[in-house]
Amino acid sequence: MELNREHFRAIIFHNFRRGLSRQECFDELNSLYSDKAPSYSTVKNWYNEFNRGRCSIQDESRAGSSWTSKQMIACFFGINGHVATVALEQRRTVNSEWYTTICLPEVIGEIRKKQKNRRIILHHDNASSHTSTQTKAFLTERKIELMGHPPTSVTTVTSRVFLKRGCDPIV
């Protein structure tokens, strides 16, 4: 999957929230994506936006524009940084069907590309698509473990990606 501007912005936002400096974020992106990575000035501009309180990674609507483009994405991160970004079709909601037939297979495929027999431990919140019987069966069948936590723990809040204006969490 080709990463677009919003995917890179989500990664920049994640690195900003992790407390990485602009240079560390740029270096990580450059080492992972080389010539496809955004420029240092782009990273710097987005850090400035996030420091001002911006929580949206979407383009601002412009005067005279008759449409805006919005798309929900699910970003997955591992201990070494970004693993995969999976786009949700326009105006769809995350459900067990999408999560187990499109999203998770793509994420697992990315992990398995690098290390075929690597143990996978997934960190979920308590969203219905994550706790459904279909999702549990999918994970069990593939021997993927879940890292548990209480529903209101700090890790639940910080593992969400904030995309909408006003910092509404998108899980």
Secondary structure, DSSP 8 states (H G I E B T S, - for coil): ----HHHHHHHHHHHHHHT--HHHHHHHHHHHHGGGS--HHHHHHHHHHHHTT----S----TT--------EEEEEETTEEEEEEE--TT----HHHIIIIIHHHHHHHHHHH-TT---EEE--S-HHHHSHHHHHHHHHTT-EEE---TT-HHHHHTSEEEETTTEEE-
